[in-house]
Amino acid sequence: MRWRPGVTLTVSLLVSCTAPTPDERSSAEVPPEGAAAAAADGAHLHHAGEPLPPLAPLPLTSIYQLDVPWYDGAGSERHLAELQGTPQAVAMVYTTCGSACPLIVADLKRLESEFEGLGLVLVSIDPSRDTPEQLASFAAATRLGPRWTVLGGTDDSVAELAAVLGVRYRRISDTDFMHSNIITVLDAGGSIVHRQEALGELDGTRAALRQVAESQAAPQRRNR
Amino acid sequence: MRPVRAVLLAALAALALDAGAGSGQGRGAVPSATVRIEAGTYRPLYTQPGEDAVRVDAFLLHAWPVSRSEFEAFVGRNPKWRRGAAAPVFVDGGYLRDWPSPVSAGDAVPRQGPVTNVSWFAARAYCAEQGGRLPTTAEWEYVALADEQRRNATEADGFLRRTLEMAMQPRARGTDAAFRNVWGVHAMHGGVMEWVSDFQGVFAGSDSRVGERREQQLTCAGGATATGDARDYAAFLRYAYRGSVQARTTTGVLGFRCARGIQ
């Protein structure tokens, strides 16, 4: 797998997002295959406001072109482009959702256990209730590991991300939303390579992830 | 009236008439004029049990859809929104496809007519540049309830039939066929479809082949809707259309106008 500087940042950023227990932290230090360089770099924590190292120009099909600020569970400003460099599985949920959202998280956890190099991203569609504190306690309560990114935004940023992901959503009461249960696979550059439109239908997602891993590995083999 | 001005106005009116074969209210020389819409309530087509009407706060709305000419100027100021330069994540392959060049809307189609073949992202970018935003579904539909005399004409004789007939015979190329409503807003009916900020609130119908269980797997709270005014079929058409498009979709019958909140 070919790693770009973004990988390092993603891995290290996630630690602050979830306040892992010592157990979780040690498992995070076991680098996925080929990630030795990233892990070595990982000692350098990115702090909000610090300029990011230059990354390859974003592909025109990358959703990371949505350059609006998000916040994480620590209240730090985050940008989607920081996710660049590693494939990601993305879903939009709200943390107080009782029915489908836990199932979305369950699907993502299955992918997490099956694909070592994969990042997992949850973005809240409820800016009014999913504060940084709420995101952090949700991440802790659902035991999200260091490969997870949990983000909140504004009504505008949520609308834009939902638009590129094809997620439909509508507030139906003070506490609940109607929303589509879509899991989107992004390649390392942030381009959409697969959209899983229903819960539990993981086979297409798995195939897409295997393909992403192969296409990432191929250039590296040629270089050697 | 001075002769020169009269000639100019006549020419504009002729263009507009040509565009829409309509009632003779030509699009004036203040293309992006906005009008103030007073607060009121709107009953959504689909509501939650217990939910009746939603309040719409006062806001400003373009009197006309954004024109080809106006969008051409926007593209001139913002090269990243040119056809060919706009990122495929924001526009599909049909973006501004009816323009003769990436920088010119041409004049084969009247320049005062509504710009179409623009995505939700492009429409949003235009409105943001103007210091505004797209109207919400509730705002747009609230204004669409009006006829020439009434802010809410849905109980008036013939209004719903009239708007349905206008919807079934849209004059995509012009806006002039449509009437100016009591707010001073033109072409809410009988013109192009228009983007709204929250089109994503519409959920496309279920696929009956896979049954109810899959529907539940597709959507959280998927069945939680009840029908509002079933007689307003034109509103149903708009609702269905919003459910059928993606944010990067561009079509020849889909344009937009901008709104702005009032502090």
Chai-1 contact restraints between the chains, C-beta under 6 A:
chainA,res_idxA,chainB,res_idxB,connection_type,confidence,min_distance_angstrom,max_distance_angstrom,comment,restraint_id
A,L60,B,A87,contact,1.0,0.0,6.0,A-B,restraint_1
A,L60,B,P88,contact,1.0,0.0,6.0,A-B,restraint_2
A,T61,B,P88,contact,1.0,0.0,6.0,A-B,restraint_3
A,T61,B,V89,contact,1.0,0.0,6.0,A-B,restraint_4
A,I63,B,V89,contact,1.0,0.0,6.0,A-B,restraint_5
A,Q65,B,A87,contact,1.0,0.0,6.0,A-B,restraint_6
A,Q65,B,V89,contact,1.0,0.0,6.0,A-B,restraint_7
A,S99,B,C220,contact,1.0,0.0,6.0,A-B,restraint_8
A,A100,B,C220,contact,1.0,0.0,6.0,A-B,restraint_9
A,A162,B,Q200,contact,1.0,0.0,6.0,A-B,restraint_10
A,A163,B,A247,contact,1.0,0.0,6.0,A-B,restraint_11
A,V164,B,V89,contact,1.0,0.0,6.0,A-B,restraint_12
A,G166,B,Q246,contact,1.0,0.0,6.0,A-B,restraint_13
A,R168,B,Q200,contact,1.0,0.0,6.0,A-B,restraint_14
A,R168,B,F203,contact,1.0,0.0,6.0,A-B,restraint_15
A,R170,B,G201,contact,1.0,0.0,6.0,A-B,restraint_16
A,I172,B,Q48,contact,1.0,0.0,6.0,A-B,restraint_17
A,I172,B,A224,contact,1.0,0.0,6.0,A-B,restraint_18
A,M178,B,A221,contact,1.0,0.0,6.0,A-B,restraint_19
A,H179,B,C220,contact,1.0,0.0,6.0,A-B,restraint_20
A,S180,B,T219,contact,1.0,0.0,6.0,A-B,restraint_21
A,A198,B,R214,contact,1.0,0.0,6.0,A-B,restraint_22
A,A198,B,Q217,contact,1.0,0.0,6.0,A-B,restraint_23
A,A198,B,L218,contact,1.0,0.0,6.0,A-B,restraint_24
A,L199,B,Q217,contact,1.0,0.0,6.0,A-B,restraint_25
